């Protein structure tokens, strides 16, 4: 996901680039999908591995990603400005029945975090937006303006694993009720910091609002729902021996990926105590291949890679029939 950065927005370094591309591309003549194009770093790595008959389709809902993708002059490449969960529709529109693999690099990119206008960063003051596509849906500020305390508490606790969710929700809603809506990232960071006692902060090096910002971003963009839908759609289109490569950055994402792979690698586990003979069990549809983390050199060069975890699985058998 490399970008052409301006002076205010730093270059995004694709995490585990070499490992991800090596794991993904096993047939240089196949069609691959980069479901989270970002700034194109992984996509360019994939294109370097493809042969003349290979093809790469990239998806992303961020309009900045669409602008960056327009600079890629390669007939084997096509960008579609859409959600990753629209995978089936995108492939159907191009009469593509099977793919050689799919890559997802989850979360936000450095240019998104480093651009105050996008509202993702708690360290750079800007409008409290956080939408991956600023042209669609509610911003975080708009949602907070109408959400009640119970809703805010649930989102912060469920998506941020924040133990002070109740105090944070109370502080946010109290400010809204007092006629001082939380409309900027700096305001939200300040409200959250005041709601968490200093003595109870586990990591003094982490901003106290980190979990709240993560929770609101994931919620407002439906990131976990998008991930689950994209995984299911990809499985139906993967050719035998095709690879699924997913890079996640926190436990909520990784839990979904891990459970998805486990479910389709061990279908007997989904049946629980149903008494079936081995011959009656549905066949495994995925085979786990790898669980990788960045090495020390990459983390030193790119601190944002420190929480990354990559899971790789391979499609077994034949793809599902596409109707």
GIPE-V635756 format. One record per pair of residues at least 24 apart in sequence whose ideal C-beta (glycine too) atoms are under 6 Angstrom apart, sorted by the first residue. I is the first residue (numbers start at 1). J is the second residue. D is the distance in Angstrom with one decimal. If there is no record, write none. Layout:
# GIPE-V635756
i->I j->J d->D
i->I j->J d->D
This chain:
# GIPE-V635756
i->1 j->38 d->3.3
i->1 j->39 d->3.9
i->1 j->40 d->5.8
i->1 j->41 d->4.0
i->1 j->109 d->5.3
i->2 j->39 d->5.5
i->2 j->40 d->5.8
i->2 j->41 d->4.1
i->3 j->39 d->3.7
i->3 j->68 d->6.0
i->3 j->111 d->5.1
i->9 j->111 d->4.7
i->9 j->114 d->4.9
i->9 j->115 d->5.3
i->10 j->110 d->5.4
i->10 j->114 d->5.2
i->12 j->39 d->4.7
i->12 j->109 d->4.3
i->12 j->110 d->3.9
i->12 j->111 d->5.4
i->13 j->302 d->4.6
i->14 j->41 d->3.1
i->14 j->42 d->4.9
i->15 j->247 d->5.7
i->15 j->305 d->4.6
i->15 j->308 d->4.6
i->16 j->294 d->5.6
i->16 j->310 d->5.4
i->17 j->45 d->5.2
i->19 j->292 d->5.7
i->20 j->245 d->5.4
i->21 j->45 d->4.2
i->21 j->46 d->5.7
i->21 j->49 d->5.8
i->23 j->243 d->5.9
i->23 j->245 d->5.3
i->23 j->312 d->4.7
i->24 j->101 d->4.7
i->24 j->103 d->5.4
i->24 j->243 d->5.2
i->24 j->245 d->4.8
i->25 j->49 d->4.2
i->27 j->100 d->5.0
i->28 j->54 d->5.3
i->29 j->53 d->4.1
i->29 j->54 d->5.4
i->30 j->100 d->2.7
i->31 j->55 d->4.2
i->31 j->96 d->5.9
i->31 j->99 d->5.1
i->31 j->100 d->5.9
i->32 j->56 d->5.2
i->32 j->100 d->5.4
i->32 j->101 d->5.2
i->33 j->57 d->5.2
i->33 j->99 d->5.6
i->33 j->102 d->4.5
i->34 j->58 d->4.4
i->34 j->103 d->5.1
i->35 j->59 d->5.1
i->35 j->84 d->4.0
i->35 j->102 d->5.8
i->35 j->104 d->4.9
i->35 j->230 d->5.6
i->36 j->104 d->5.1
i->36 j->105 d->4.9
i->37 j->65 d->5.0
i->38 j->65 d->5.9
i->38 j->109 d->4.5
i->39 j->68 d->5.4
i->39 j->109 d->5.6
i->39 j->111 d->6.0
i->40 j->68 d->5.7
i->42 j->103 d->5.9
i->42 j->105 d->5.9
i->47 j->74 d->5.7
i->50 j->76 d->5.9
i->59 j->84 d->5.2
i->61 j->132 d->5.0
i->61 j->133 d->4.3
i->62 j->132 d->5.3
i->84 j->226 d->5.7
i->84 j->230 d->4.3
i->85 j->226 d->5.1
i->85 j->229 d->3.8
i->85 j->230 d->5.2
i->87 j->230 d->5.9
i->87 j->233 d->4.2
i->88 j->233 d->4.8
i->91 j->237 d->5.9
i->97 j->322 d->5.4
i->98 j->237 d->5.9
i->98 j->239 d->4.0
i->98 j->319 d->5.1
i->99 j->237 d->5.3
i->100 j->242 d->5.2
i->101 j->242 d->4.9
i->101 j->243 d->4.0
i->102 j->234 d->4.5
i->102 j->244 d->5.7
i->103 j->245 d->4.8
i->104 j->246 d->4.7
i->105 j->247 d->4.7
i->106 j->248 d->5.0
i->106 j->253 d->5.1
i->107 j->249 d->4.4
i->119 j->185 d->5.5
i->122 j->185 d->5.8
i->122 j->189 d->4.4
i->122 j->207 d->5.6
i->122 j->209 d->5.0
i->122 j->213 d->4.9
i->125 j->184 d->5.8
i->125 j->185 d->5.7
i->125 j->186 d->3.7
i->126 j->185 d->5.4
i->128 j->183 d->5.6
i->128 j->184 d->5.6
i->128 j->185 d->5.5
i->128 j->188 d->5.8
i->130 j->217 d->4.7
i->130 j->220 d->5.4
i->132 j->221 d->4.9
i->140 j->216 d->4.9
i->140 j->220 d->5.3
i->141 j->183 d->4.7
i->144 j->182 d->5.5
i->145 j->181 d->5.6
i->149 j->173 d->4.5
i->155 j->215 d->5.6
i->155 j->219 d->4.7
i->156 j->212 d->5.4
i->156 j->215 d->4.8
i->159 j->215 d->3.7
i->159 j->218 d->4.5
i->159 j->219 d->5.2
i->160 j->211 d->3.8
i->160 j->212 d->5.7
i->160 j->214 d->5.2
i->160 j->215 d->3.0
i->162 j->211 d->4.3
i->164 j->196 d->4.9
i->167 j->195 d->4.5
i->168 j->192 d->5.3
i->168 j->195 d->4.7
i->168 j->212 d->5.8
i->171 j->195 d->4.1
i->227 j->256 d->5.5
i->228 j->256 d->5.7
i->231 j->260 d->4.8
i->236 j->320 d->4.5
i->238 j->315 d->4.0
i->238 j->319 d->5.9
i->239 j->319 d->5.9
i->240 j->315 d->5.9
i->240 j->318 d->5.9
i->242 j->315 d->4.4
i->243 j->314 d->5.7
i->244 j->313 d->4.7
i->245 j->312 d->5.2
i->246 j->311 d->5.4
i->247 j->308 d->5.6
i->247 j->310 d->4.7
i->248 j->309 d->5.5
i->249 j->307 d->5.0
i->249 j->308 d->5.8
i->254 j->309 d->5.4
i->257 j->311 d->5.2
i->261 j->286 d->5.5
i->261 j->288 d->5.5
i->261 j->313 d->4.7
i->283 j->317 d->5.6
i->284 j->316 d->5.5
i->285 j->316 d->5.9
i->286 j->313 d->4.4
i->287 j->314 d->4.7
i->287 j->316 d->5.5
i->288 j->313 d->5.3
i->289 j->313 d->5.9
i->289 j->314 d->5.4
